[in-house]
Amino acid sequence: MPEIVVAGAGLGGLLTALALAGDGHHVTVLERDAGAPPGEPLAAWDHWQRRGVAQFRQLFYLLPGFRQLAERELPAVTDALDAVALRHHPLADVTGESSQPDGDIVTVTARRPTVEAAIARLTDTTPGIDVHRGAPIRGLATGDPIAGVPHVTGVVTDHGVRRADLVVDATGRRSPASDWLTAVGARPWPEVAEDSGFVYHSRHFRGPDGRVPALRGPLLQHFGSLSALTLPAEGGTWGVGLITSSRDDQLRALHRVDAWTAVARALTPIAHWVDGDPITGVDVMTRLEDRHRTLCPDRRPLVTGFAPVADSWASTNPTLGRGTTLALLHALALRDTIRAVGLHDPAAFAVAWHDITERDMRPHYDAVVTADRHRIGEIDAAIDGRPYDDADVAWRAYRMLEDTAHLDPELLRGWFRIAGLVATGTEVFSEDGFLRRVARAARRHTHAAPVITRDRLVTLAHTAGTNAAPARGDGPATRTNDRLS
Ligand SMILES: Cc1cc2nc3c(=O)[nH]c(=O)nc-3n(C[C@H](O)[C@H](O)[C@H](O)COP(=O)(O)OP(=O)(O)OC[C@H]3O[C@@H](n4cnc5c(N)ncnc54)[C@H](O)[C@@H]3O)c2cc1C
């Protein structure tokens, strides 16, 4: 069986190792960070340092599509997460009815360190996987060229070269692969990158009685020029994120605890989520890029024996919570490509990996980029006080569905299936009678007054600290991380 080295033990690297080991491959995972996860995943938030993952203590949730895929393909992952995380049935959360037929729509929430520790513990006990922490990869080792391009035969570590039939780059958004490729004389995979334009201001809380606030709507809600993410988590903790445009100078004050709290309290549907003991200050994340790499321009490999997965191949603005679901999808696609093509012809494998990535993953990437541009357009319009108008029919249909979903459980279910990556928009909208239902609901839909006006939002952000209700303790200081790109 081939020997595979995975660079990076983030969620993408760990899921890749699990997918490949399931097919009998021997997988060595090399992780730069030295700290091992605590034996008890629930202790990870307090006791696990992960400098290599900038978003380690940011808001986190796993879409229904993740759970569905994991249940089908890697059930041990589902079991590991079920032991530590919360499961939500979003239809029941929104309608208040617990008997909804939504078995395939389950969102999993827990703080990221807990999730990563649970999956790390699983990889540590899975036969065929060796994880080495404190083992940075310094570069690539190459042998004789194949198809006229460098062929990677392993990785260079502080202890010498580790040989591999395939090196998988799972080093995340800040993947050093371009430098590694240049150093061995290969042309780096061409990249397209743009700032998605969003800023995250998030905080975590703990409830005094160990309970999490009631969900009275979807996890992600839009309030004009600002979106809010409310995520119940394990152990009576939860996270709240306020997401704005990086061009919105008037809401920059949200990095301050007083401004953040005043604004969150004014958003009636989520105001009760601020009533807890803060366990963080406001963690700010900016410069979140939408970036992807083309592996074989013109279907010609630039390198063989080396394949990126997950964020190393493409990373997107995380508002929609898709990253880890797409990482799992990509990991399973890698397993299936090796099954179908093998690794004995590295050039054929490189082209196949390019083709599968473009066919199965690229549409997801494009969908997030499109959604980002529309959401930024909506925010700009809300700031200017004008309606957002765009000719993109698919986008208009999706927003109409979002606006009317509360009027019809079938629409709600369709919306959650699309947002949860359980089905594509095309699949849901082409179901018999679905469009008619949306149109019927749209006729009944009346535009409610906004929860908060732009003027009030700006006033609150600026006057907080002088007249806003104080938070229950300010929690630790604000942390800013703008080094993701
Ligand atoms: C702010 C934010 C919030 C997010 N929220 C969500 C969410 O709610 N839900 C969701 O599904 N996704 C979310 N994501 C996306 C998600 O984090 C990733 O898509 C997913 O975890 C896959 O990441 P990865 O494993 O590819 O990379 P990473 O998690 O970044 O892991 C890369 C690993 O490689 C290691 N490494 C780097 N260089 C080397 C080297 N030279 N040698 C060895 N190891 C190295 C790093 O130390 C790190 O451990 C979010 C992302 C961000 C930025």
PDBQT file of the ligand as one rigid body, heavy atoms in Angstrom, charges set to zero:
ROOT
HETATM    1  C1  LIG A 501     -12.543  32.917  11.312  1.00  0.00    +0.000 C 
HETATM    2  C2  LIG A 501     -12.851  31.566  10.733  1.00  0.00    +0.000 A 
HETATM    3  C3  LIG A 501     -13.988  30.886  11.143  1.00  0.00    +0.000 A 
HETATM    4  C4  LIG A 501     -14.307  29.644  10.590  1.00  0.00    +0.000 A 
HETATM    5  N1  LIG A 501     -15.451  29.039  10.979  1.00  0.00    +0.000 NA
HETATM    6  C5  LIG A 501     -15.797  27.864  10.429  1.00  0.00    +0.000 A 
HETATM    7  C6  LIG A 501     -17.006  27.211  10.818  1.00  0.00    +0.000 A 
HETATM    8  O1  LIG A 501     -17.766  27.707  11.649  1.00  0.00    +0.000 OA
HETATM    9  N2  LIG A 501     -17.296  26.017  10.236  1.00  0.00    +0.000 N 
HETATM   10  C7  LIG A 501     -16.488  25.436   9.304  1.00  0.00    +0.000 A 
HETATM   11  O2  LIG A 501     -16.809  24.354   8.811  1.00  0.00    +0.000 OA
HETATM   12  N3  LIG A 501     -15.337  26.032   8.918  1.00  0.00    +0.000 NA
HETATM   13  C8  LIG A 501     -14.975  27.219   9.453  1.00  0.00    +0.000 A 
HETATM   14  N4  LIG A 501     -13.807  27.818   9.066  1.00  0.00    +0.000 N 
HETATM   15  C9  LIG A 501     -12.966  27.148   8.049  1.00  0.00    +0.000 C 
HETATM   16  C10 LIG A 501     -12.216  25.971   8.659  1.00  0.00    +0.000 C 
HETATM   17  O3  LIG A 501     -11.442  26.440   9.736  1.00  0.00    +0.000 OA
HETATM   18  C11 LIG A 501     -11.293  25.297   7.647  1.00  0.00    +0.000 C 
HETATM   19  O4  LIG A 501     -11.842  25.346   6.369  1.00  0.00    +0.000 OA
HETATM   20  C12 LIG A 501     -11.081  23.832   8.001  1.00  0.00    +0.000 C 
HETATM   21  O5  LIG A 501     -10.775  23.687   9.356  1.00  0.00    +0.000 OA
HETATM   22  C13 LIG A 501      -9.948  23.215   7.196  1.00  0.00    +0.000 C 
HETATM   23  O6  LIG A 501      -8.743  23.846   7.557  1.00  0.00    +0.000 OA
HETATM   24  P1  LIG A 501      -7.358  23.169   7.206  1.00  0.00    +0.000 P 
HETATM   25  O7  LIG A 501      -7.176  21.935   8.000  1.00  0.00    +0.000 OA
HETATM   26  O8  LIG A 501      -7.224  23.072   5.736  1.00  0.00    +0.000 OA
HETATM   27  O9  LIG A 501      -6.313  24.274   7.693  1.00  0.00    +0.000 OA
HETATM   28  P2  LIG A 501      -5.914  24.698   9.188  1.00  0.00    +0.000 P 
HETATM   29  O10 LIG A 501      -6.985  24.433  10.150  1.00  0.00    +0.000 OA
HETATM   30  O11 LIG A 501      -5.404  26.090   9.082  1.00  0.00    +0.000 OA
HETATM   31  O12 LIG A 501      -4.712  23.716   9.544  1.00  0.00    +0.000 OA
HETATM   32  C14 LIG A 501      -3.453  23.825   8.920  1.00  0.00    +0.000 C 
HETATM   33  C15 LIG A 501      -2.430  23.113   9.802  1.00  0.00    +0.000 C 
HETATM   34  O13 LIG A 501      -1.189  23.030   9.103  1.00  0.00    +0.000 OA
HETATM   35  C16 LIG A 501      -0.141  23.266  10.031  1.00  0.00    +0.000 C 
HETATM   36  N5  LIG A 501       1.063  23.684   9.294  1.00  0.00    +0.000 N 
HETATM   37  C17 LIG A 501       1.260  24.862   8.641  1.00  0.00    +0.000 A 
HETATM   38  N6  LIG A 501       2.496  24.875   8.091  1.00  0.00    +0.000 NA
HETATM   39  C18 LIG A 501       3.079  23.681   8.390  1.00  0.00    +0.000 A 
HETATM   40  C19 LIG A 501       4.352  23.101   8.102  1.00  0.00    +0.000 A 
HETATM   41  N7  LIG A 501       5.283  23.759   7.412  1.00  0.00    +0.000 N 
HETATM   42  N8  LIG A 501       4.598  21.856   8.558  1.00  0.00    +0.000 NA
HETATM   43  C20 LIG A 501       3.674  21.173   9.277  1.00  0.00    +0.000 A 
HETATM   44  N9  LIG A 501       2.461  21.686   9.591  1.00  0.00    +0.000 NA
HETATM   45  C21 LIG A 501       2.169  22.919   9.151  1.00  0.00    +0.000 A 
HETATM   46  C22 LIG A 501      -0.713  24.344  10.941  1.00  0.00    +0.000 C 
HETATM   47  O14 LIG A 501      -0.018  24.414  12.157  1.00  0.00    +0.000 OA
HETATM   48  C23 LIG A 501      -2.155  23.852  11.100  1.00  0.00    +0.000 C 
HETATM   49  O15 LIG A 501      -2.263  22.955  12.171  1.00  0.00    +0.000 OA
HETATM   50  C24 LIG A 501     -13.459  29.056   9.608  1.00  0.00    +0.000 A 
HETATM   51  C25 LIG A 501     -12.313  29.732   9.200  1.00  0.00    +0.000 A 
HETATM   52  C26 LIG A 501     -12.012  30.979   9.740  1.00  0.00    +0.000 A 
HETATM   53  C27 LIG A 501     -10.791  31.687   9.254  1.00  0.00    +0.000 C 
ENDROOT
TORSDOF 0
